[in-house]
Amino acid sequence: MVIAVAVYPRLGAFLPACPIREYLGFLCPGCGGTRAMVALLRGHVGEAVRLNALFVALLPFGIWFGAESYRRAVRGREFEWPQVPAVFVYGIAIAGVVFAVLRNVAV
């Protein structure tokens, strides 16, 4: 992805549309996430937040989870997924629903 953004500056024009938005007509919590990632890779934080604020807010957690999973995979023992507290998982789910409702009301 980083190479694609560096090589082709208009990559965002070729990204697929969200099927939920395309067929149901409303923005899901993930709508704009890919475009937000492209904006972040280009260094445009404000544009990324405008495209999908929830994605940007949860990105540090995703990076941590990926790095921790990788660390556990290469340590030489049996792999165990990082355990995320249930309250955090439910909090993300509730935040996703609230985010989806608010962004569709504002549109």
FIKEPA-682489 format. One line per 3 residues: number of its first residue (from 1); their letters; for each residue x, y, z of N, C-alpha, C, O. Coordinates in nm, 2 decimals. Layout:
% FIKEPA-682489
NUM	A	X,Y,Z,X,Y,Z,X,Y,Z,X,Y,Z | ...
END
This chain:
% FIKEPA-682489
1	MVI	0.08,-0.12,0.00,0.00,0.00,0.00,0.09,0.13,0.00,0.06,0.22,-0.07 | 0.19,0.13,0.08,0.28,0.24,0.09,0.34,0.27,-0.05,0.35,0.38,-0.09 | 0.39,0.16,-0.11,0.45,0.17,-0.24,0.35,0.22,-0.35,0.38,0.31,-0.43
4	AVA	0.23,0.17,-0.34,0.12,0.21,-0.43,0.09,0.36,-0.42,0.07,0.43,-0.52 | 0.09,0.41,-0.29,0.06,0.55,-0.27,0.18,0.64,-0.32,0.16,0.74,-0.38 | 0.30,0.59,-0.30,0.42,0.67,-0.34,0.43,0.67,-0.50,0.46,0.77,-0.56
7	VYP	0.40,0.56,-0.56,0.41,0.55,-0.70,0.30,0.61,-0.78,0.32,0.68,-0.88 | 0.18,0.60,-0.73,0.07,0.65,-0.80,-0.01,0.75,-0.71,-0.09,0.70,-0.63 | 0.00,0.88,-0.73,-0.06,0.97,-0.64,-0.21,0.98,-0.64,-0.27,1.02,-0.55
10	RLG	-0.27,0.93,-0.75,-0.42,0.93,-0.76,-0.48,0.80,-0.73,-0.58,0.76,-0.79 | -0.42,0.72,-0.64,-0.46,0.59,-0.60,-0.61,0.59,-0.55,-0.68,0.50,-0.58 | -0.64,0.70,-0.48,-0.78,0.70,-0.42,-0.89,0.70,-0.52,-1.00,0.66,-0.49
13	AFL	-0.86,0.74,-0.64,-0.97,0.73,-0.75,-1.00,0.59,-0.79,-1.11,0.57,-0.84 | -0.91,0.49,-0.76,-0.93,0.36,-0.80,-0.98,0.27,-0.69,-1.00,0.15,-0.71 | -1.00,0.32,-0.57,-1.04,0.24,-0.46,-1.19,0.20,-0.47,-1.27,0.28,-0.52
16	PAC	-1.23,0.08,-0.43,-1.37,0.04,-0.45,-1.46,0.12,-0.36,-1.42,0.16,-0.25 | -1.59,0.13,-0.41,-1.69,0.19,-0.33,-1.74,0.09,-0.22,-1.73,-0.03,-0.24 | -1.79,0.14,-0.11,-1.84,0.06,-0.01,-1.97,-0.01,-0.06,-2.06,0.07,-0.10
19	PIR	-1.99,-0.14,-0.05,-2.11,-0.20,-0.10,-2.23,-0.16,-0.01,-2.34,-0.15,-0.07 | -2.22,-0.14,0.11,-2.33,-0.10,0.20,-2.38,0.04,0.15,-2.50,0.06,0.14 | -2.29,0.13,0.13,-2.33,0.26,0.08,-2.38,0.25,-0.06,-2.48,0.32,-0.10
22	EYL	-2.33,0.17,-0.14,-2.37,0.16,-0.28,-2.51,0.10,-0.29,-2.59,0.15,-0.38 | -2.54,0.00,-0.21,-2.67,-0.07,-0.23,-2.77,-0.03,-0.13,-2.89,-0.04,-0.16 | -2.73,0.01,-0.01,-2.83,0.04,0.09,-2.85,0.19,0.11,-2.95,0.24,0.17
25	GFL	-2.75,0.27,0.07,-2.76,0.42,0.07,-2.72,0.49,0.20,-2.74,0.61,0.21 | -2.65,0.42,0.29,-2.61,0.49,0.41,-2.46,0.45,0.44,-2.41,0.35,0.39 | -2.40,0.53,0.52,-2.25,0.51,0.55,-2.24,0.41,0.66,-2.30,0.43,0.77
28	CPG	-2.16,0.31,0.64,-2.13,0.21,0.75,-2.01,0.27,0.83,-1.95,0.37,0.79 | -1.99,0.21,0.95,-1.87,0.26,1.03,-1.74,0.26,0.96,-1.65,0.33,0.99 | -1.73,0.17,0.86,-1.60,0.15,0.79,-1.59,0.23,0.66,-1.48,0.24,0.60
31	CGG	-1.70,0.30,0.62,-1.69,0.38,0.50,-1.58,0.49,0.51,-1.58,0.56,0.60 | -1.50,0.49,0.41,-1.39,0.59,0.40,-1.26,0.54,0.47,-1.17,0.62,0.48 | -1.26,0.42,0.53,-1.15,0.37,0.60,-1.03,0.36,0.51,-0.91,0.39,0.55
34	TRA	-1.05,0.30,0.39,-0.94,0.28,0.30,-0.88,0.41,0.25,-0.76,0.43,0.24 | -0.97,0.50,0.22,-0.93,0.64,0.18,-0.86,0.71,0.29,-0.77,0.79,0.27 | -0.91,0.69,0.41,-0.84,0.75,0.53,-0.70,0.70,0.55,-0.61,0.77,0.58
37	MVA	-0.68,0.57,0.52,-0.54,0.51,0.53,-0.45,0.57,0.42,-0.34,0.60,0.45 | -0.51,0.59,0.30,-0.43,0.65,0.19,-0.39,0.79,0.23,-0.28,0.84,0.21 | -0.49,0.87,0.29,-0.46,1.00,0.33,-0.35,1.01,0.44,-0.26,1.09,0.44
40	LLR	-0.36,0.91,0.54,-0.26,0.91,0.64,-0.12,0.87,0.59,-0.02,0.93,0.63 | -0.11,0.78,0.49,0.01,0.75,0.43,0.07,0.86,0.35,0.20,0.87,0.34 | -0.01,0.96,0.31,0.04,1.08,0.24,0.07,1.19,0.34,0.12,1.29,0.31
43	GHV	0.03,1.17,0.47,0.06,1.27,0.57,-0.05,1.37,0.59,-0.03,1.47,0.66 | -0.17,1.34,0.54,-0.29,1.43,0.55,-0.38,1.38,0.66,-0.48,1.32,0.64 | -0.34,1.41,0.79,-0.42,1.37,0.90,-0.56,1.43,0.90,-0.66,1.36,0.93
46	GEA	-0.57,1.56,0.88,-0.70,1.62,0.88,-0.80,1.56,0.78,-0.92,1.54,0.81 | -0.75,1.53,0.66,-0.83,1.47,0.56,-0.87,1.33,0.60,-0.99,1.28,0.58 | -0.78,1.25,0.67,-0.81,1.12,0.71,-0.92,1.12,0.82,-1.01,1.04,0.82
49	VRL	-0.91,1.22,0.91,-1.02,1.23,1.01,-1.15,1.27,0.95,-1.25,1.22,0.99 | -1.15,1.35,0.85,-1.27,1.39,0.78,-1.33,1.27,0.71,-1.46,1.25,0.71 | -1.25,1.18,0.65,-1.30,1.06,0.58,-1.35,0.96,0.67,-1.46,0.90,0.64
52	NAL	-1.29,0.93,0.78,-1.33,0.83,0.88,-1.26,0.85,1.01,-1.15,0.80,1.03 | -1.32,0.93,1.10,-1.26,0.96,1.23,-1.25,0.84,1.32,-1.15,0.82,1.39 | -1.34,0.74,1.31,-1.33,0.62,1.39,-1.21,0.54,1.35,-1.14,0.48,1.44
55	FVA	-1.19,0.52,1.23,-1.07,0.45,1.18,-0.94,0.51,1.23,-0.86,0.44,1.28 | -0.93,0.64,1.22,-0.81,0.71,1.27,-0.79,0.69,1.42,-0.68,0.67,1.47 | -0.91,0.70,1.49,-0.90,0.68,1.64,-0.86,0.54,1.68,-0.79,0.52,1.78
58	LLP	-0.90,0.44,1.60,-0.87,0.30,1.64,-0.74,0.25,1.58,-0.70,0.14,1.61 | -0.68,0.33,1.49,-0.56,0.28,1.43,-0.45,0.25,1.52,-0.38,0.15,1.50 | -0.42,0.33,1.63,-0.32,0.29,1.72,-0.34,0.16,1.79,-0.25,0.08,1.81
61	FGI	-0.47,0.13,1.82,-0.50,0.00,1.88,-0.47,-0.11,1.77,-0.41,-0.22,1.81 | -0.51,-0.09,1.65,-0.48,-0.19,1.55,-0.33,-0.21,1.53,-0.29,-0.33,1.51 | -0.25,-0.11,1.53,-0.11,-0.12,1.52,-0.05,-0.20,1.63,0.03,-0.29,1.62
64	WFG	-0.10,-0.17,1.76,-0.05,-0.24,1.87,-0.09,-0.39,1.86,0.00,-0.47,1.89 | -0.21,-0.42,1.82,-0.26,-0.56,1.82,-0.18,-0.63,1.71,-0.14,-0.75,1.74 | -0.15,-0.57,1.60,-0.07,-0.64,1.50,0.07,-0.66,1.54,0.13,-0.77,1.52
67	AES	0.13,-0.56,1.61,0.27,-0.58,1.66,0.28,-0.68,1.77,0.37,-0.76,1.77 | 0.18,-0.68,1.86,0.18,-0.78,1.97,0.16,-0.92,1.91,0.22,-1.01,1.96 | 0.07,-0.94,1.81,0.05,-1.07,1.75,0.18,-1.11,1.68,0.21,-1.23,1.69
70	YRR	0.25,-1.02,1.61,0.37,-1.06,1.55,0.48,-1.10,1.65,0.55,-1.20,1.63 | 0.49,-1.02,1.76,0.59,-1.06,1.86,0.56,-1.19,1.92,0.65,-1.27,1.94 | 0.43,-1.23,1.94,0.40,-1.36,2.00,0.42,-1.47,1.89,0.46,-1.58,1.93
73	AVR	0.41,-1.44,1.77,0.43,-1.54,1.66,0.57,-1.58,1.65,0.60,-1.69,1.62 | 0.66,-1.48,1.67,0.81,-1.51,1.64,0.88,-1.55,1.77,1.00,-1.57,1.76 | 0.82,-1.55,1.88,0.89,-1.58,2.00,0.93,-1.72,2.02,1.01,-1.75,2.11
76	GRE	0.88,-1.82,1.94,0.93,-1.95,1.95,0.84,-2.05,2.03,0.86,-2.17,2.03 | 0.74,-1.99,2.10,0.65,-2.08,2.17,0.52,-2.09,2.10,0.50,-2.03,1.99 | 0.43,-2.16,2.15,0.30,-2.18,2.09,0.23,-2.04,2.09,0.22,-1.97,2.18
79	FEW	0.17,-2.01,1.97,0.10,-1.88,1.95,-0.03,-1.87,2.03,-0.11,-1.96,2.03 | -0.04,-1.76,2.09,-0.17,-1.72,2.16,-0.20,-1.58,2.12,-0.12,-1.49,2.12 | -0.33,-1.56,2.08,-0.37,-1.43,2.04,-0.37,-1.34,2.17,-0.40,-1.38,2.28
82	PQV	-0.34,-1.21,2.15,-0.35,-1.11,2.26,-0.50,-1.11,2.31,-0.59,-1.10,2.23 | -0.51,-1.11,2.44,-0.65,-1.11,2.50,-0.69,-0.96,2.52,-0.62,-0.89,2.60 | -0.79,-0.92,2.46,-0.85,-0.78,2.47,-0.96,-0.79,2.57,-1.05,-0.88,2.55
85	PAV	-0.97,-0.70,2.67,-1.08,-0.71,2.76,-1.21,-0.69,2.69,-1.23,-0.61,2.60 | -1.31,-0.77,2.74,-1.45,-0.77,2.68,-1.51,-0.63,2.68,-1.57,-0.59,2.59 | -1.48,-0.55,2.78,-1.54,-0.42,2.79,-1.48,-0.33,2.68,-1.56,-0.24,2.63
88	FVY	-1.36,-0.35,2.64,-1.30,-0.28,2.53,-1.37,-0.31,2.40,-1.40,-0.23,2.31 | -1.39,-0.44,2.38,-1.45,-0.49,2.25,-1.60,-0.44,2.24,-1.64,-0.39,2.14 | -1.67,-0.44,2.35,-1.81,-0.39,2.35,-1.81,-0.24,2.33,-1.89,-0.18,2.27
91	GIA	-1.71,-0.17,2.39,-1.70,-0.03,2.37,-1.67,0.01,2.23,-1.73,0.11,2.18 | -1.59,-0.07,2.16,-1.56,-0.04,2.02,-1.69,-0.07,1.94,-1.72,0.01,1.84 | -1.76,-0.17,1.97,-1.89,-0.20,1.90,-1.99,-0.09,1.92,-2.05,-0.05,1.82
94	IAG	-2.00,-0.05,2.04,-2.10,0.06,2.07,-2.05,0.19,2.00,-2.13,0.26,1.94 | -1.92,0.22,2.00,-1.87,0.34,1.93,-1.90,0.33,1.78,-1.93,0.43,1.72 | -1.88,0.21,1.73,-1.91,0.19,1.58,-2.06,0.22,1.55,-2.08,0.29,1.45
97	VVF	-2.15,0.17,1.63,-2.29,0.20,1.61,-2.32,0.35,1.62,-2.39,0.40,1.54 | -2.27,0.41,1.73,-2.30,0.55,1.75,-2.24,0.63,1.64,-2.30,0.73,1.59 | -2.12,0.60,1.60,-2.05,0.67,1.49,-2.13,0.66,1.36,-2.15,0.76,1.29
100	AVL	-2.18,0.54,1.33,-2.26,0.52,1.21,-2.39,0.60,1.21,-2.42,0.66,1.11 | -2.45,0.60,1.32,-2.58,0.68,1.33,-2.55,0.83,1.32,-2.62,0.89,1.25 | -2.45,0.88,1.39,-2.42,1.02,1.39,-2.38,1.07,1.25,-2.42,1.17,1.21
103	RNV	-2.30,0.99,1.18,-2.25,1.03,1.05,-2.36,1.03,0.95,-2.35,1.10,0.85 | -2.46,0.94,0.97,-2.57,0.94,0.87,-2.67,1.04,0.90,-2.74,1.09,0.81 | -2.69,1.08,1.02,-2.78,1.19,1.06,-2.72,1.32,1.01,-2.79,1.41,0.96
106	AV	-2.59,1.34,1.02,-2.52,1.46,0.97,-2.52,1.48,0.82,-2.50,1.59,0.77 | -2.53,1.37,0.75,-2.52,1.38,0.60,-2.65,1.43,0.54,-2.66,1.44,0.42
END
